[in-house]
């Protein structure tokens, strides 16, 4: 089971992804009195897509996470970091029952930034990860890392626009209305290809 702790963040705003002027142009709106409502819809769209509970299984805004493990992997195993894209690995500590916590020298590991799941591997696999002996603890090993987009891909910008526009145009609608059902389907099909290009598969929800 994934044990993930929020350390800091997220830092950012939906307006960093889609500026208000750009969203208003998308909707063909010039009325400034609607700005607060439009911004709220943009934020709702981003919340729907990103973070721990988001549809994409990705970190959108710069966020520092700490993933905990009960032990190190086997000698040549990897530590996997959920909710990419990875910006940096800030430290790896482990508890072998002694005090203070021990740290892994970052010069001894290589961080592989993959499209799906970033991985941390030992450079010298013959050495192996440190032994924790007989000490057991659900948070014996901890990896602190920073994730999020430094530049936002066009697929994400497009998804935020489509979803935020749907929220704005159907704020008072109910699912029982035929028109709303059609709109929902249009939004779903319009976002399908965009979502497929960014979404981390659900099979990785436990992040091994």
Secondary structure by P-SEA (a helix, b strand, c coil): cccccccccccccccccccaaaaaaaaccccccaaaaaaaaaaaaaaacccccccccccccbbbbbbbbcccccccbbbbbcccccccccbbbbbcccccccccccccbbbbbcccbbbbbbccccccccccccccccccbbbbbccccccccaaaaaaaaaaaaaaaaccccccccaaaaaaaaaaaaaaaaaaaaccccccccccc
